[in-house]
Amino acid sequence: MSSTQTHSRVRIWDAPTRLVHWLMVALLAFSWWTAENGNLEWHLYSGLTLLGLLVFRIYWGFFGSQTARFGSFVKGPRTVWSYLRGTDNDSRDVTPGHNPLGALSVVLLLLLLIGQVTLGLFAVDVDGIESGPLSHLVSFGTGRDCAELHETLFNVLLAFIGLHIAAVLYYQLFRRENLIAAMIHGKRSLPSPVSSSAAQLSLPKLIVGIVLACLAVWYIRQG
């Protein structure tokens, strides 16, 4: 890319994508706190809210704004490898949303969260009193296995989050890209030819996503 090419501030992340991201961060911390303090009722509410956010984010990954859609940023192994080798200059300098490596991180995080929440829905505590809303569908033994896997997977999730934070710090210190700020205000400095419509969203589609998320939580809560 030419060093004389002009750049402009472009909004790359729509408000729903940013809000879901930070709500997930807050709810993961809250879920950990409630579990550590034995407040399983609030732990359940936190998990159900996370479920709703996941349903919305998956929906938004197909019907949201351009940069929120999986099809716009999820790439194959060859593209990821080219990015890591530094030969994919387009992805490094012009991609308005996630780069190929960041896209892989998003997918893995979503999969881990889906697994974590799903296990929590079927988990049964030791005395069988405080249990997930779908625990009645499995045996006590299976429910206890889900509870143990739920705890183990959370530790895996914490390790992955640690790697995610390390990657953000790397971009901040060595690439001079403030990814945290970009996920707050949604903007990034990009070459002028890059479209500024990447974060445009459709209000009707947003409403449908919110309704679907609420219906999913309500349905699961009913057991």
C-alpha positions in Angstrom: 0.0 0.0 0.0 1.3 3.4 -0.9 2.5 5.5 2.1 0.9 8.6 0.5 -2.6 7.0 0.4 -5.1 9.0 2.4 -7.1 7.5 5.2 -10.4 8.3 6.6 -12.3 7.3 9.7 -14.9 4.7 8.8 -17.6 3.1 11.0 -17.0 -0.6 10.7 -19.0 -2.0 13.6 -22.7 -1.4 14.0 -24.2 -0.7 17.5 -25.8 -4.1 18.0 -22.4 -5.9 17.3 -20.6 -3.7 19.8 -23.3 -3.9 22.4 -23.5 -7.7 22.2 -19.7 -7.9 22.5 -19.5 -5.8 25.7 -22.6 -7.4 27.3 -21.0 -10.8 26.8 -17.8 -9.6 28.5 -19.9 -8.3 31.4 -22.1 -11.4 31.7 -19.1 -13.8 31.6 -17.6 -11.9 34.6 -20.9 -11.8 36.4 -21.5 -15.5 35.7 -18.1 -16.3 37.2 -18.8 -14.2 40.3 -22.3 -15.7 40.9 -20.8 -19.3 40.5 -17.9 -18.5 42.9 -20.4 -17.1 45.5 -22.9 -19.9 45.1 -25.7 -17.5 43.9 -27.0 -20.0 41.3 -30.3 -18.2 40.8 -28.5 -15.2 39.4 -26.1 -17.5 37.6 -29.1 -19.0 35.8 -30.4 -15.6 34.8 -26.9 -14.6 33.5 -26.6 -17.8 31.5 -30.1 -17.3 30.0 -29.2 -13.7 29.0 -26.0 -15.1 27.4 -28.1 -17.6 25.5 -30.2 -14.7 24.1 -27.1 -12.8 23.1 -25.7 -15.9 21.3 -29.0 -16.4 19.4 -29.0 -12.8 18.3 -25.3 -12.9 17.3 -25.7 -16.0 15.2 -28.8 -14.5 13.6 -26.9 -11.2 13.1 -24.0 -13.1 11.5 -26.3 -13.9 8.6 -28.7 -10.9 8.5 -26.7 -8.0 10.1 -24.6 -5.3 8.6 -21.8 -6.2 6.2 -19.0 -6.5 8.7 -21.1 -8.5 11.2 -21.9 -11.2 8.7 -19.9 -14.4 8.9 -19.7 -14.6 5.1 -17.8 -11.4 5.0 -15.0 -12.3 7.3 -14.8 -16.0 7.9 -12.0 -17.3 5.6 -10.5 -20.7 4.7 -7.2 -22.1 6.1 -5.2 -20.8 3.1 -6.2 -17.2 3.7 -5.5 -17.4 7.4 -2.0 -18.9 6.7 -1.3 -16.2 4.1 -2.3 -13.6 6.6 0.0 -15.1 9.3 2.9 -15.2 6.8 2.3 -11.5 5.9 1.6 -12.2 2.3 -2.1 -11.2 2.4 -1.7 -7.4 2.3 -5.3 -6.8 1.4 -6.5 -8.4 4.7 -3.8 -6.5 6.7 -4.4 -3.1 5.4 -7.9 -2.7 3.7 -10.3 -5.2 5.4 -12.9 -3.1 7.1 -13.9 -5.7 9.7 -12.2 -8.7 11.2 -8.9 -9.9 9.6 -8.7 -13.7 8.9 -7.0 -14.4 12.2 -9.5 -12.3 14.1 -12.4 -14.1 12.3 -11.0 -17.4 13.6 -11.0 -16.0 17.1 -14.6 -14.9 16.8 -15.8 -18.3 15.6 -13.9 -20.2 18.3 -15.2 -17.9 21.0 -18.8 -18.3 19.8 -18.4 -22.1 19.7 -17.0 -22.2 23.2 -19.8 -20.0 24.5 -22.4 -22.1 22.8 -20.9 -25.2 24.5 -20.7 -23.5 27.8 -24.3 -22.3 27.8 -25.6 -25.6 26.5 -23.9 -27.6 29.2 -25.3 -25.1 31.8 -28.9 -25.7 30.6 -28.6 -29.5 31.4 -26.4 -29.2 34.5 -27.5 -30.5 37.9 -25.9 -29.4 41.2 -24.9 -31.9 43.9 -28.2 -31.8 45.8 -30.3 -31.6 42.6 -32.1 -28.5 43.8 -30.5 -25.7 41.7 -30.3 -27.1 38.2 -30.5 -25.9 34.6 -33.9 -25.4 33.0 -33.5 -28.5 30.7 -32.0 -30.8 33.4 -35.2 -32.7 33.7 -34.6 -34.0 30.2 -31.5 -36.0 31.3 -30.7 -38.4 34.2 -29.1 -37.2 37.4 -25.8 -38.7 36.4 -25.8 -37.0 33.0 -26.8 -33.7 34.6 -23.8 -34.0 37.0 -21.5 -34.8 34.1 -22.8 -31.7 32.3 -22.1 -29.6 35.5 -18.5 -30.8 35.7 -17.9 -30.3 32.0 -19.6 -26.8 32.4 -16.9 -25.9 35.0 -14.1 -27.4 33.0 -15.1 -25.7 29.8 -15.2 -22.4 31.6 -11.5 -22.8 32.4 -10.8 -23.4 28.8 -12.9 -20.3 27.9 -10.8 -18.3 30.4 -7.6 -19.5 28.7 -8.9 -18.5 25.3 -10.0 -15.1 26.6 -6.4 -14.7 27.9 -5.1 -15.3 24.4 -7.6 -12.9 23.0 -6.5 -10.2 25.4 -2.9 -10.9 24.5 -3.7 -10.5 20.8 -5.5 -7.2 21.5 -2.4 -6.0 23.4 -0.1 -7.1 20.6 -2.1 -5.0 18.1 -2.1 -2.1 20.4 1.7 -2.2 21.2 3.2 -3.4 18.0 0.7 -2.6 15.2 -0.6 0.6 16.8 -4.2 -0.5 16.3 -6.5 0.3 19.2 -9.0 -2.6 18.8 -10.7 -1.9 22.2 -11.5 1.7 21.1 -12.8 0.5 17.8 -15.2 -1.9 19.5 -16.4 1.0 21.6 -17.0 3.7 19.0 -17.1 1.4 16.0 -14.7 3.4 13.9 -11.3 2.6 12.3 -8.9 4.5 10.1 -8.9 2.9 6.6 -7.9 3.9 3.0 -10.3 6.3 1.5 -11.6 4.0 -1.2 -13.0 1.6 1.4 -16.8 1.9 1.6 -18.2 3.7 4.6 -21.5 1.6 4.4 -20.1 -1.5 6.0 -21.8 -0.9 9.3 -25.2 0.1 7.9 -28.0 -2.0 9.4 -31.7 -2.7 8.8 -34.1 -1.8 11.6 -36.6 -4.4 10.6 -33.9 -7.1 10.7 -32.7 -5.8 14.0 -36.2 -6.1 15.5 -36.6 -9.7 14.2 -33.2 -10.6 15.8 -34.3 -9.2 19.2 -37.6 -11.0 19.0 -36.0 -14.3 18.1 -33.5 -13.9 21.0 -36.3 -13.2 23.5 -38.4 -16.1 22.3 -35.5 -18.5 22.6 -34.8 -17.4 26.2 -38.5 -17.6 27.0 -38.9 -21.1 25.5 -35.8 -22.5 27.2 -36.9 -21.0 30.6 -40.2 -22.8 30.3 -38.3 -26.1 30.1 
